[in-house]
Amino acid sequence: MIQQDLLKLTSYLRNKFGNQDINLKLSKSDADMAEVYIASEFIGTIYRDEDEGEISYDFNMSIIDIDLE
């Protein structure tokens, strides 16, 4: 993932969820992954996938049951 991907994804997520506090940071351990934050709280990951010339992004957010109480 490159910086240009982060800018596009950040803009998309901010518009989609109506939240300007969403930020993405490149992963230090995986070149195809970015970490997603709302303000300073880590909320999930986004993976870049390229298959047969087509690029897609997979957003993964885990929610533990105690957060729902």
Secondary structure as UniProt FT lines:
FT   HELIX           3..17
FT   TURN            20..21
FT   STRAND          22..26
FT   TURN            31..32
FT   STRAND          33..38
FT   TURN            39..40
FT   STRAND          41..51
FT   TURN            52..53
FT   STRAND          54..60
FT   HELIX           65..68
//
